Amino acid sequence: MTELLNKETFLKKVFNYEKNKDWKFKGNLPCIIDFYADWCGPCKMIAPVLETLSEEYKGKINIYKINTEMEQELAAAFAVRSIPTMLFIPKEGQPKMAQGALPKHELEQIINDFLKVKK
């Protein structure tokens, strides 16, 4: 199941950008963060795909959602200009961003190739 993050939970579970200038991932599993808004059509289209992926990769990756309307500071911290925007965070290394409602097979390819996670 996807989990909704606010600033406080993001700082604890993902990255404390207030304390660290350099990227330092705090999580114990690779993750995907979906920056979305309730009024966004493409965001609504991708939501069930992310729910399915969170079940299929349960215990292997975490999938988080950040409502850009409620968490404008987080959206600004990652220069989110359009939604949906996804942040892919591997266990080691730098995160990567992608914009738009990616189809499931593309998301699976990123999970396998970039996050280095197999089903």
C-alpha positions in Angstrom: 0.0 0.0 0.0 1.3 3.5 -0.8 1.9 5.8 2.1 1.2 9.5 2.2 4.1 11.6 3.4 4.2 15.0 4.9 7.3 17.1 5.5 7.9 15.6 9.0 7.6 12.0 7.8 9.7 12.8 4.7 12.5 14.2 6.8 12.5 11.0 9.0 12.0 8.3 6.3 13.7 9.7 3.2 16.0 12.7 3.4 16.6 15.5 5.9 17.4 18.4 3.6 17.3 20.8 6.5 20.4 19.2 8.1 22.2 17.8 5.0 23.3 19.6 1.9 24.5 16.4 0.2 22.0 13.6 -0.6 21.8 11.0 2.2 18.9 8.5 1.9 17.5 7.5 5.3 15.4 4.6 4.1 16.2 0.9 4.3 14.4 0.0 1.0 14.6 1.7 -2.4 11.5 3.9 -2.9 9.4 5.8 -5.4 7.9 9.1 -4.4 4.8 10.3 -6.4 4.3 14.1 -6.3 0.6 14.5 -7.1 -2.5 16.7 -6.6 -6.1 15.5 -6.1 -7.3 17.6 -9.1 -4.7 16.1 -11.5 -6.2 13.7 -14.1 -2.9 11.9 -15.0 -2.2 11.6 -11.2 -5.5 9.8 -10.8 -4.7 7.5 -13.7 -1.4 6.4 -12.2 -2.6 6.0 -8.6 -4.0 2.4 -9.1 -0.8 1.4 -11.0 1.3 2.5 -8.0 -1.0 0.7 -5.6 -0.6 -2.5 -7.7 3.2 -2.1 -7.8 3.3 -1.5 -4.0 1.6 -4.9 -3.6 3.8 -6.7 -6.2 7.0 -5.4 -4.7 5.9 -5.5 -1.1 8.9 -5.7 1.3 11.3 -4.8 -1.6 10.4 -1.2 -2.3 8.4 1.6 -0.6 6.0 3.7 -2.6 5.2 7.1 -1.1 2.9 9.9 -2.2 3.3 13.6 -1.6 0.3 15.9 -2.1 1.9 19.0 -3.7 -1.0 21.2 -2.7 -0.5 20.4 1.0 3.3 20.0 1.0 4.4 23.0 -1.2 7.8 23.2 0.6 8.6 19.6 -0.3 7.6 20.1 -3.9 9.7 23.3 -4.1 12.7 21.5 -2.5 12.7 19.1 -5.4 11.8 21.7 -8.0 8.6 19.9 -9.0 7.1 22.0 -11.7 4.5 19.6 -13.2 2.6 16.7 -11.9 2.7 13.8 -11.7 6.5 13.8 -11.0 8.2 10.8 -9.6 11.4 10.6 -7.6 13.1 7.2 -7.9 15.5 6.6 -4.9 17.9 3.7 -5.0 19.3 2.3 -1.7 22.8 3.6 -2.8 23.5 6.6 -5.1 21.6 9.6 -6.3 17.9 9.8 -7.0 16.4 10.3 -10.4 13.2 12.1 -11.4 10.7 11.5 -14.2 7.7 13.5 -15.1 4.3 12.3 -16.4 2.1 9.3 -15.9 4.5 6.5 -16.9 2.9 3.2 -18.0 3.3 0.2 -15.7 5.9 -1.5 -17.9 8.2 1.6 -17.8 7.9 1.8 -14.0 8.8 -1.9 -13.7 11.8 -1.3 -16.0 13.0 1.6 -13.7 12.4 -0.6 -10.6 14.5 -3.4 -12.1 17.2 -1.4 -13.8 17.6 1.8 -11.7 16.4 0.7 -8.2 18.0 -2.8 -8.8 14.9 -4.6 -7.4 13.4 -7.8 -8.9 9.9 -9.2 -8.1 
